[in-house]
Amino acid sequence: MNEMSPIAQATDDDTCHPIFRDTPATTEFKKLRKRLLRQMREAIDGFGMVVPRKNKSRPRWLIGVSGGKDSYGLLTLLADLKWRGLLDVDLLACNLDQGQPNFPKHILPDWLKTNGFEHRIEYRDTYSIVTSKIPQNATYCAMCSRLRRGHLYRIAREENCDVLILGHHREDILETFFMNLFHGGRIATMSPKLVNDEGDVMVMRPMVFCAEADLEKFAREMNFPIISCDLCGSQDGLQRNAMKEMIGDMEKRMPGRKDTMIRALSNIRPSHLLDKRIFDFAALGLDDNN
C-alpha cells in the first residue's frame, strides 16, 4: 500500500485545531476547510516558504491580522496546519491599530486570547497621517499600506520574526496583475515570497491559490468577528474595484477563468513575450546546419 502524502493525511484526518470544535459538522464545511488547507499547503511547499534559520532555531512567523475575513482565515488555517504537525514554525499574530475613528479595540484582543493565539497589539496613529496628506476624494490605500508595512517590518524585527505573513488571496493576485497591465505598463503581480528592501524580513502570502468566495464562506461558518475598514472601504471608484468587477464579469461569462489565469501566472514563456531583458532575441538565429 502506498503511503499517503502529508497533504492527503491532513485532509483525510478529522482531527483539527480546537478553534473548530463549534463549527458546522456538515460535509460541505469539511470539504471547504480541507480545500483551503490543501491550497495553502500547495503554496507553502511549492514556493519554499518554510526557510531554515541560520541559527538552527525554529522559524518564527509574524501574521498580520487586520480583523477582516482574509486575515482571520489566514491565522486559523495556519494554526490548523501547525496543530496537525504539518507546519514547523512559531506563529505570532499582530494587529496594528491605526487610530481609525470608532475602531473596536477590544474585539481582536478578546478573540485572540480566547482562542489561545500568541499575539501583539500595536497602536500607531497612521490614520491621521494619511488623512492629513491625501485629499479627501483621493485613494488612501497606497500610503496606508506603506505605513502599515513599515511598522510590521519593525515589529517583526523586535519580535525576532524573520517572516511577515500576509493574507492576500487569489483575487488579490489577479486584480494586481491587471492593475499593473492596464495602469502600470508591466507584467507583474504580488509575489508569493519576497525579501524586503532592507534584506532582513521575508514577506510571504500562503493564500495565493485560495478563492475569495471560499474565504467568505469560511468566515461566515467560523463566525469570525469581522471589523470593517472605515478608511478606504468607504471610497468608491478605486482602480482595484474596477479590476474586481472586470474579473468577476469574465468569470460569469466563462466559468473557470480565474483558475486558468492563476495557472497562467505560473506558466511564463519568456520567448513569447517582448522583454529583451529576460530573453535574448538578438542572439536567436537559425542553426548553421540549416
C-alpha angles and dihedrals in degrees: 000000000000117000116245118244118246088255092054091047090051094051098040096048115087094204112103145156115305090245086078096056094102098037124112116288091212122130089234093059093045090052091048093051093046092048092052091046091050092050092048091048090051090056095043093050098035096051096037095241098165099077117185114239120237091235090053092240121135114277114258119212126201108211116206107223116185100168093255126123094258098054093044089052092045094055094041095050094044089050089051092051089049091048090054091052093248098113116051099194138102116246127213117182116212130190120191109209100208097191098255114167115262092010106161099233096186100056102076098038090049093048094046092048094046091053095045099246119155104235149165126210114204124191117208121155099225089144092075091047094051096045092047094052103036122065113248095247094047129090115272097187101092097052093038090053094048093051093046092048092051091055092046090053089051092049091048089056093047092049095046091246116149094189134055113202119205130191103230114145138198095284092050089055093049095044091051091049092055093043089056091044097049102031107019101042094228141101104242143113139175111311118234089217131017142147121242121245092262090054096229105096129051118213116211135181110198094177097063091118096043118105118233091226090057091050090050091053091045092052092051094049092046090048092224113189095243119207114203122219108242093184106064100002091077095055118101129207099033115164090237091056089054090052091048091053092047094050091045090052091051090051091052092049095041111021114213096032093120092059090045092052092049089052089049090058087059094047106061121166108197093191089060095054130068103244110119090191094068099035126037101225092166091061093049114107144140121287110267089232093062 
